Amino acid sequence: MTVHASVTPRAAAALALTALLTTSCATESNNPARPAASSPSATPHGYVEGAREAAEQQSRLLLNDPGSGSTRVLDLITGKVHSTAQVKDAARLGTDGRFGYLRTPGGTHVLDSGAWMVDHGDHVHYYSAAPLDVGELPAASGAQARSDVAVTAVTDADGRAVLYDRTKLEQGTISSPRTLPGTYAGAVVPFEEHLLAFAHKGGTTELVVLDRKGERVASPDMTCADPRGDAVTRRGVILGCSDGALLVRTEDGVFTAEKIPYGRHVPARERATAFRHRPGSDTLTAPAGDDAVWVLDVTERTWKRVDTGDVVAANTAGEGSPLLVLETDGALHGYDIATGKQTARTNPLLTERKRAGTGDNAPVIEVDRSRAYVNDPGGKKVFEIDYNDGLRIARSFDLDIRPGLMAETGR
């Protein structure tokens, strides 16, 4: 692999910060069991055996070539590429920030990217370790995997859901699955030590809250027609419905659900069914048919439809950042979300052009706090974009595979 770039300030800082931290978090006065920082036996808060702690996010890209099955992990700090498991015929690649979940005809293959963060609320720890092939989660076709820090829930196309112990995945092993009773519409989503699911009720589906054994513990009295798409934000979980979205939150153990309607009639082919956003952001994006993008501001509870060219992929960092749209002209376009006007455009990045929804292996846009990443399968490249500098190409990475599937971890 060849990296084309000058050394940017971000890259220089990142390279300087890959050494181990030598200090730990301050001892919490309400936890006498934790050794004091001055104690010879003290270990960093959140320490994980075999991992290195760093001062900043340890971003990596998981990349898969569905045709050959070749899989790579691209370290965005060092620029190095690691080879890992052969996973052929993967249709989708999802991530929970550390693990990659490759959906194949025979199940869901799990890869540990070796990069993750531990969020303690007032501060964050960043870790890195060697990538690891964890193995296969058996499941029927069309499975969807969703995780939190404790469990990974896998829901198949027939609505059957099973839970896996995520802490075992962290140890490189797969636990025996625990099957939930009943069947559900859409993906079962772990949230706040519970599970959010849609149970069939008459001709529609009802939102239910389950404990980790699958027992119903709450029902926020909210239905959702044809649930598709979900995203976890700081404000709660967004669940897509035919007429808009539900925002599910919890306070003092009480779960509530609030409808965020489109406010207009939206044909089925133009509704938001797959959300993308920067982890930690409350601004979500989704294609709105062929030539527009939905932007959902979770904080303001509003939808905005931005007219664009023919859409391949969309994303945004939120919080005043541009809406990024990869279009069938092969270029990445930037739009001002408030006005809908185009503000920037790159030269064509894609060697092959395809519209969103024409296949699961269409290119994507991954976004973090300062950069965006676009995969070009035909050109065997990944582009790093500075979206705060007129969509400047900061780096490009030449690969030895066609990166048809891509997901960013370490966030």
N, C-alpha and C positions, 0 to 999 in steps of 0.2 A: 504494500500500500504506500502511496505517496501523498504527502500533505503539501498543498500549495498555499502558502501564506507568509506574510511578514509576521514577526512576533508582535502581536497586539499587546496593549497594556493588560488586558484581561488574561491573555495567555501567559504573560510573564509573571503576573501575580499568582496565577494558578500553579505554575511550575514551582514557584518559591514556597508554596504552602502545602506541599505534599508530604513534608516531614511529619513525624509523629508529634502530637502535642504532649507536653510534659507536665501539664497541670490538669487538675480535675475541677469539677464544679465545686462551689463552696458547699460545705456540709450543711445540711438542713437541720435546724434546731429541733424540729418535730420528729426527727428520725434518728434516734440514738443508735440504731443498729448499723448505720452506715459509718465506716471508720473516718476519722478526721483526716483532712488533706495532709496534715503533717505526719500522720501515722505511717510507719514503714510499709504496712500492708495495704495502704490505700490504693484504690484503682480508680480510673476515670469513671465519672457518672455515666452509666449506660454502656460500660465497656463490654465488648463482645470478643471472646477468645479467638485469636487468629486474625482479627481485623486491625486495620490502622485507622486512627482518628485524625481528622484534618480540620483545618479552620474554616474551610468553605466547601460548598457543594461539590461532590465528586461525581460529576455527570458522566454517564456512559450511554451509548446507543446499542440496543439489541437489533441485529439485522439478520434476516432470513431470506434465502433464495428458495421459494416454494418448489421450483422445478428440480434443482439439484439436491435440495435438502440442506445445503451448506449454511451454517449459522456462524455469525461473528459477533464479538463484543468489541465495540470501538470506544476506547477510553478517550474522552474529550479533554482531559487534563494533559495527558502525555502524548496523545495522538497514536498510541499503539493499538494494534488489532489483535484480539485473541480468538482462536478457533475453538469451537465447542461442538455440541452434538449435531449429528445429521438428523434433520427433521423434515421429511419430504411431504409434499402436498399440503402444507399448512395453508389454511384459508384466512386466518386472522391471527393477530398478535396483540394481546392486551398486557397491561402491566399494573401492578399495585405500588410502583415506586421502587421496588427491588426485584421482584420476580417477573419473568416474562412467561405468559401463558399462550402457547401456540396451539391453536385449534386445528386438529387433523381429523381425517375420516375415522380414525380408530380411537380417539380420545383427546386429552389435553396434555401436551408435553410442557413440563415446567423447567425453566432455566433460571438459575440464580445469577444475576448480573454481577454480583459482588460489590454493588454500590447502593447505599441507602442512607437515610437520615432517621434520627430519633428526636421527636419533638417533645420537649418538656414544658411547653407553654410559653415561658418567659425566655427560653433559649433553646437552641437546636444543636445536636451533635451530628457530625457527618462521618461516615465510615466507608472504608473500601477494603476489599479482599479479593482473592482470586475468583474468577467466574467458575460456576459449577453446574454440571448437568444433573438435575435432581431426578428426573424420570417422568413416567407417564401416569396421569390420572385417568383411569378407565371411565369412559362416558360415551353415551350415544351421540349421534351426529348433532351438530348445531348447538353444542354446549357453550354456556357463557360462564366465565369465572369472575367472581368478585371477592375482594379480600379486605380485612382490616388487620390489626396487629395480632389477632388471636386465631382467626379462622379464615379458610378459603371456602367459599360456597360455589359449587358448580351445579348449574341448572341446565338440563338437557332440553331438546326441542319439544319433548312431551310434557314438560313441566315438573319432572321429578328432580329433586334437589338433594345433594349430599354435601356434608361438611368434612373438611380435612383440617387437622391441627396445623396451623401455620408455623408454630414454633418448631415442629418436626421438620418442616421444609427448610427452616433456617439451619437445621442440623444436617441437612442433606438427605433426609429420609422422608418417605411418604407414609403417613399413618393409615390405619384402617378407617375407611369412610363411615360416617354416621348418616344414615338416610333419614330425611325428614318425612313425616307422614303427609299424605295428600299430594296434590299437584298444584302448580302455580302458573300464572301467566307472566311472561317476562322473566328477568333475572331476579333471584333472591339476593338482596344487598345487605351485607353486614354493616351495622351502624349502632354506635353507642351500646356495645355489649348485647345487642339484640339483632334481629333480622327483620328487614322490611320485605314484604311480599304482597302479591295480588292474588287473592283467593277468588275462585269463581262463585258468583252469586247471581242467580237468575240469568239474565241475558248480558250481564256486565261483569266487571271485576271490582272487588272491594279491597282497599288497602288494609292490611293487617300487620300487627307487630308480634313477632314470635320470640320466645326465648331460644337459647342455643340448643334446646332439645326439640324444638319445633312446636312447642305448645303456644297457643294463642294467649297473649297476655294483655293486648289492647287492640282496639279498633277505633281509629280516629274518625269514623263515620264519613268516609270519603270514597267515592267510586272513580274509576278511570277507565274509559273506553279504549281498547286496543293499546295497552301499555307497551311502549317501545322507547328505549334510551334512558340512561340514568347517569348521574354525575354527583360526586361528593364534593361539597364546597364548605367554606367556613361558616356559611349561614345555615347549612343543613344539606339534605339530599334532594336533588331534583330528579323527578320521575316524569318521563314524557307521556302524554295522553293525546288522544285525537283532537281535543279542543284546546290544548295548551300544555301546562305542566303542573305538577304538584310539588310544593316545597314542604318537606317533612323535617320537623325540628323536635328537640327535646329540651325541657327545662325542669330541673329537679325531678327527673325520672318520668315526667309526663310528656307523652308524644302528641304532637299536633300536626295537622296537615292543612295547607292553604293552597287554593287554586290560583294559578297565574294564567289567566286565559289569553288567547291570541287577541281577542277583542274584535275579531272579524272572522268571516268564514274562510277556512283554509282547506283547499282540496287535499285529498289524501297524499297525492304525489308531492305536495309542497310542504308538508308538515315536518317538524324537527323530529328525527328518529334516532340520531346518533350525535351525542354532544362531544365537543372537544374544547379544552381550555387549559390554561396554565395551572398546574396544581397549586392550591392556595388562593387562586383568584375566584371572584364571584361573577365573572363575565363569561358566559358560555356561547359557543357558536355551533351552527348546524346548517348544512345546505338547505335552501328553500326552493326545491326544484332544481332546474338546470342552470339558471342564470341569476340567482340571488342567494343571499345568506341571511339566516336569522341570527340576531344577537340578543341573548337573554341576559338582562341585568338583574341578578338575583336580589341585590340590595334594594333596588328601586321597584322590583316586581314588574318590570316592563319588557316587552318584546319590541325589537326594531328590525324591519326588513330592509336590507341594503342591496340595491340592484348592482349586479356585477356583470362580468362576462361569464362564459360557460365555466362552471365550477368543477374543479378536480378535488380540491381540499380547502379547508378554511380553519383558522385558529386566531387567537389573540392573547396577548399577555394581560389584557384588561387595564383598568386604572389609567385611562388616558392614552394607552398605546394604540397603534393602528390595527385595524382589522386586516389580517393577512389572508389573501386568497390566491391559491394556485389555480390558474385558468388553462383552458385547452390550447391557448397560444404558447404554452410551455413556460410562461413567465410568472413570477410572483408579483402580485399587485398589493399595494397598500391603500386602504380607504380610511377616511375620517369617519368614525362611527356616528358622530353627532350630525354631520351634514350629508353623509353618504358619498362624498366626492373622493375621487381617486387622488392620492397625494404622492405616490411613488410607484415605480415599476422597474423590474430587473430586465436584463436580456433573457431570452429563453433559457431555462435551466433543464427542461425535460427533453430527452432524446425521443421518447415515445409519448404520445398524447392520448389521454383518455378522460372521459367525463366522470364525475362523481356518480357512484351507484352502478357503474358498468362492470364492477368486479371488486371483490374484497381486497385485491392486491393493488389497487390504485395508490399512487404516492400519497403521503401525508405530510402535515406540517407539525412538528413538535416544537413547543415554546417553553423556554425557561425565563429567568428574570432579566437576562440581557441578550440572549441569542435565540434564533429560530433555526430549525434544521429541516431540510427538504431532501428526500431520497429520490434519486434518478435511476431506476432499475436498468433502463436501456443503456445508459452511459456508465453504469457501474460506479456511481459517485454518490456522495452526500455533500450538500452545500450547507455551510454555516453562514447565517445571515444576521447582520447587525440591524435589527428593525428600528433602532433609535437613530440610525444614521442613513436615512434614505434608502434602506434595504441594501446596504453595501454588503458584498460578498466578502466576509472576513477570512474564511478558509474554505478549501474544498478537499475532500478526501477521496482518493482513487482506491477502489476495492477490487478484489479478485472474484467477487460474486455479484449477481444481480440482486440488489437489496430491495426485493419486492415488498417486504414487510419491515417496519421500523417502529421502535418505541424507545423513549428516553427514560432512564432510571437514575437513581441517586437523589431524587427530589422529594 
